[in-house]
Amino acid sequence: MKSKNKNIIYSNILDNEKSAFVINEQKFSSNIESMLSSFKAFYPNVIIGYSYKTNYVPLICKIAHDLGCFAEVVSEMEVDMAQNVLTNKSNIIYNGPVKSIESLRIVIKNGGIINIDNSFDLEMIDLILKEESNLNLKAKVALRLNFSFNENDSRFGMDEDNIIRIKEEIKCKDNIELIGFHLHLPFRSMESFDFRVKTMIKVLEKNKDVDLKYINIGGGFFGDISIETAKSLGINKPPSYNDYAKLIGDQLSDYFSKNNYNEWPTLFIEPGSSVVADVLDFITRIHTVKQIDNRDYIVTYAGRHLLSPTNKTVEMPVSISFFNEKIICDSETVNYVVAGYTCIEGDIIGRLNSTKIIDRENSYIIVSNVGSYSIVMGSDFILPQPAIYSFGNDGLRMLRQSKKTIDIINSFI
Ligand SMILES: Cc1ncc(COP(=O)(O)O)c(C=O)c1O
């Protein structure tokens, strides 16, 4: 989108708000489409399970589902959210270490997929199938694998001995169908995905008795990030969708063709950050501009706890914009520290250089790439949470009002 149009939209929002999250619907659709087409170029049948935990704004989930994505959910709350948004309620992958029995019941009744993390999951599934025996349900399950990458242990899934034990248990039950395996690790590098796919293939080799329909290689891919952000994360060039797709698709295709599989299983991927991070900007008016000794600060209505709660160090991409381009005055280049509104010393959002005079009336700050693990971790620390807006084919719309102090007071009994 042209920056002039963006400025009009952002100025309109900031006429009524001190700050807001803004969603670019078109960008999200094109990320999903581009990731899917990259993977389909290297493997014939691919389905995206969009990771709700990364950003569960209902409109975002709906766009993902309209483009054919399943819901990848990890809690009772997320199961309920997905049931609310999904048209085809079986298009759900239920992951996570703490599934509740009621949410498992919903997923089984709707024909969704359950990635078993531990034996208690299986106990609950058994109980549900007994309680609902009159419905003749069949539960579709996959097993989450636990492997250590570069000596980093994981607390999720099951080791190989437990995988074999649970597989044998499931074999004796005709109301549970084991469709395949799941492996997710918290690393985004190509090396870690190479490890995932090679490990998955080793597991498939050892478990040829499974009627394989599903391989789920998880999420945690890099999306499009700026060179500066990449550098601050210690990487030169982040892998593209295509790089990941080739790495994973080529090895799986090679394995299935050499092993004469008639029907190749569907490859599931579970992206979150890689498709939604660069879809949201945070825009904020400037509270004040101040100088301490020779240091220049722009104090905003942003906060690290709102934008990047899991990351306390990496500086975020910030830029300056002006409501009225005509009255911008030039100055010498000034290096500004963009600070949040909280009383935390480390609440520094980022830095920017400007040759324009920045003032509280005519200037505002844009923090980009704030779509992942921001809104879903939002808190009312010091100020109530800001509004959420979205723009797309239907124009600009407000998706959530900014919270008011009274909402917070009223949330206590
Ligand atoms: C099992 C699983 N799938 C998918 C994701 C999504 O990861 P990301 O948002 O980094 O793409 C996560 C994140 O923790 C996860 O644990």
The ligand as a Gaussian input file, in Angstrom:
#p B3LYP/6-31G(d) Opt

LIG

0 1
 C        3.261000     -26.665000      18.461000
 C        3.428000     -25.287000      17.913000
 N        3.030000     -25.028000      16.650000
 C        3.144000     -23.796000      16.118000
 C        3.688000     -22.745000      16.832000
 C        3.763000     -21.398000      16.188000
 O        5.019000     -20.862000      16.216000
 P        5.362000     -19.457000      15.550000
 O        4.354000     -18.469000      16.002000
 O        6.706000     -19.171000      16.059000
 O        5.311000     -19.684000      14.091000
 C        4.141000     -22.970000      18.158000
 C        4.745000     -21.908000      18.960000
 O        5.165000     -22.054000      20.058000
 C        3.990000     -24.280000      18.717000
 O        4.376000     -24.545000      19.971000

